[in-house]
Amino acid sequence: MADEYGTFARYYDWMEPVMVPVRRVLEGAVAKAGCRRVLDVCCGTGTQVAALRREGVRAVGLDLSQAMLNQAVRKGGLCGTALVRGDATRLPFPGAAFDGLILSFALHEKPAPIRRAMLVEAHRVLKPAGRLFVLDYAQPVTIAGRIVLGVLSLVERRAGRAHYRCFREYLQAGGTDALLSSGNWTLLERRSFWKGTAGLYLASFGHTADTKDRRP
Ligand SMILES: C[S@@+](CC[C@H](N)C(=O)[O-])C[C@H]1O[C@@H](n2cnc3c(N)ncnc32)[C@H](O)[C@@H]1O
């Protein structure tokens, strides 16, 4: 099977300056939730995994792309056991193995059935009180947000036709808010980024709790 990120891997970290503040908020959320063992599904070049491990979290990254994983190793700071090659729809881990699971900019680029399969697997490997952290696109409500989305759309378009189609369909369906509220997930907290075009969503499976919506 062709490596979807084969060519892109070496350029992927060029976008990192934009991601740094968002990743910091995610690290804070993982710490606040008290998650000690965390799986970063679709970890890409491993930046988030490395940052969490520096904080003492037992984080493991999983990705399908060997090119992205090679890039993660090349950057340094990650040993082989911190990275696993695998498919997000068939995670090679036993049930209830993790306190936290991250899906960062992974869901928007998949067709709806794959997105659902990824969330089913997330639920399976999370402990009953485990936390799901989703970083992904949201439907902006302001003019500034729509302008930012226009710029982000150009980046997504560069990733290929199939990728771009999924991105558009994801947003038309209501983005991450709609995805999580349509499943059996309870949204515990939501932080907005990039003028409302992306968010960090903290969710747990099943039971209800208060939802906090914080828009900086
Ligand atoms: C947009 S990148 C996000 C990378 C990283 N999570 C981040 O926030 O920078 C999407 C990643 O998902 C990976 N991916 C795509 N389909 C996958 C699958 N079925 N299983 C595991 N990883 C997959 C790609 O190889 C790529 O590294």
The ligand as a Tripos MOL2 file, in Angstrom:
@<TRIPOS>MOLECULE
LIG
   27    29     1     0     0
SMALL
NO_CHARGES

@<TRIPOS>ATOM
      1 C1         -2.4190   15.5030    9.5020 C.3       1 LIG1
      2 S1         -1.3370   14.3020   10.1500 S.3       1 LIG1
      3 C2         -1.4650   14.6290   11.8960 C.3       1 LIG1
      4 C3         -0.2040   14.2860   12.6180 C.3       1 LIG1
      5 C4         -0.1750   14.6410   14.1030 C.3       1 LIG1
      6 N1         -1.2280   13.9960   14.8430 N.3       1 LIG1
      7 C5         -0.2010   16.1280   14.3430 C.2       1 LIG1
      8 O1         -1.1030   16.6230   15.0010 O.co2     1 LIG1
      9 O2          0.7030   16.8130   13.8460 O.co2     1 LIG1
     10 C6         -2.2930   12.8090    9.9940 C.3       1 LIG1
     11 C7         -1.4850   11.5620   10.3260 C.3       1 LIG1
     12 O3         -2.3920   10.4500   10.3340 O.3       1 LIG1
     13 C8         -1.6930    9.3140    9.8260 C.3       1 LIG1
     14 N2         -2.6940    8.3070    9.4080 N.ar      1 LIG1
     15 C9         -3.5480    8.3930    8.3690 C.ar      1 LIG1
     16 N3         -4.3360    7.3030    8.3290 N.ar      1 LIG1
     17 C10        -3.9710    6.5130    9.3610 C.ar      1 LIG1
     18 C11        -4.4250    5.2660    9.8580 C.ar      1 LIG1
     19 N4         -5.4290    4.5920    9.2690 N.pl3     1 LIG1
     20 N5         -3.8400    4.7490   10.9460 N.ar      1 LIG1
     21 C12        -2.8200    5.4020   11.5660 C.ar      1 LIG1
     22 N6         -2.3400    6.5990   11.1310 N.ar      1 LIG1
     23 C13        -2.9090    7.1470   10.0500 C.ar      1 LIG1
     24 C14        -0.8630    9.8850    8.7150 C.3       1 LIG1
     25 O4          0.1920    9.0270    8.3580 O.3       1 LIG1
     26 C15        -0.3900   11.2060    9.3270 C.3       1 LIG1
     27 O5          0.8120   11.0470   10.0100 O.3       1 LIG1
@<TRIPOS>BOND
     1     1     2 1
     2     2     3 1
     3     2    10 1
     4     3     4 1
     5     4     5 1
     6     5     6 1
     7     5     7 1
     8     7     8 2
     9     7     9 1
    10    10    11 1
    11    11    12 1
    12    11    26 1
    13    12    13 1
    14    13    14 1
    15    13    24 1
    16    14    15 ar
    17    14    23 ar
    18    15    16 ar
    19    16    17 ar
    20    17    18 ar
    21    17    23 ar
    22    18    19 1
    23    18    20 ar
    24    20    21 ar
    25    21    22 ar
    26    22    23 ar
    27    24    25 1
    28    24    26 1
    29    26    27 1
@<TRIPOS>SUBSTRUCTURE
     1 LIG1         1 GROUP 0 **** ****
